[in-house]
Amino acid sequence: MCVNINKALIWESDVSNADWDRWDEETQRWYVGRVLAWGGRADILQLGLETVRRHLPHISLTPAVREFWEWYFTEGERHVDP
């Protein structure tokens, strides 16, 4: 899977090798959390909604962000055109 990493979302990390395919599962989850907390629509679409859905149960988010995404994947997805 080719993901263009938004280096502005990982400001405190070494981004010289920001390569999604080389990241382990834990690092991918961390980045998905960053995208959901700080990213924009383009960042989310770059990840893909299935990637977000797959990692959502395993990432730490604020209650409001988690509530939105849980709603989106249970009810909102059928009402919203990405």
BELJO-V303368 format. One line per field, one symbol per residue. ss: DSSP state (~ for helix, > for strand, _ for the rest). burial: I if it has 16 or more other C-alpha atoms within 10 Angstrom, else O. Layout:
BEGIN
ss->???
burial->???
END
This chain:
BEGIN
ss->______~~~~_________~~~__~~~~~~~~~~~~~~__~~~~~~~_~~~~~~~~______~~~~~~~~~~~~_~~~____
burial->OOOOIIOOOIOOOOOOOIOIOOOOOOOIIOIIIIIIIOIOOOIOOIIOOOOIOOIIOOIOOOOOOIOOIOOOOOOOOOOOOO
END
